[in-house]
Amino acid sequence: RGGGGGGGGERLRPAYDGSEATLQERISLVFPPTTNARGEVWHEFVAVIPREGKYCGQPCAVCNVVGCPMHGRIFHQKNLATHARPRGGGVRSSVFSRQHDAAYNAFVAAFSAGEASAPEVQRQIAETLPPPPPGAEEGEARARRPASSFGSSRRRSGNCPACRGKHRAHTCGKRLRRPGGSSSYRRRKPSWMGGGGEEPFDAAAEHRHKRQRHSGPGEG
């Protein structure tokens, strides 16, 4: 009971009036919804118009496929056909995520064959997935946050890997100054390279001193 086939290209493209409802209609022409035995409708992409961040006020959609590495992330409408394979009429693409495609097929096979709701099927599939690698949840949370909040939230989160003892760069805004670093080197430079210090280094005097140490008793 998957979405419509090639005949969808003959349908008139709905006018987009700036609402999520008309945006969903447009997206559904390229990525048709799927229904289960009870007639419940599920969308591969859920239309959304962000109110802040990189795509503020622009037509976007959220990946709704559990098992896809990009599940829950926001895509601009023009980029949907490079993430998922277009299944409606009028759009063709050979560049799309195979992981998304496989996760989509697994969900549709389970959802359309019975009466279980979309959340129930999503939960069942999520239970079969391997646990995410360390740090993946933090990365997904950052990906779903508006771009404008990245800088400030990192400083408030307390999730800086370096502060937790890992060999990583600081993401909390902290800058460490090493003793004897480049800044202190520049401050000391005039004292021993420019002759402005208490004991400037004299290469000629050092050479004479070495010759005197290694010279014989009769030399002088």
Disulfide bonds with the S-S distance in Angstrom:
none
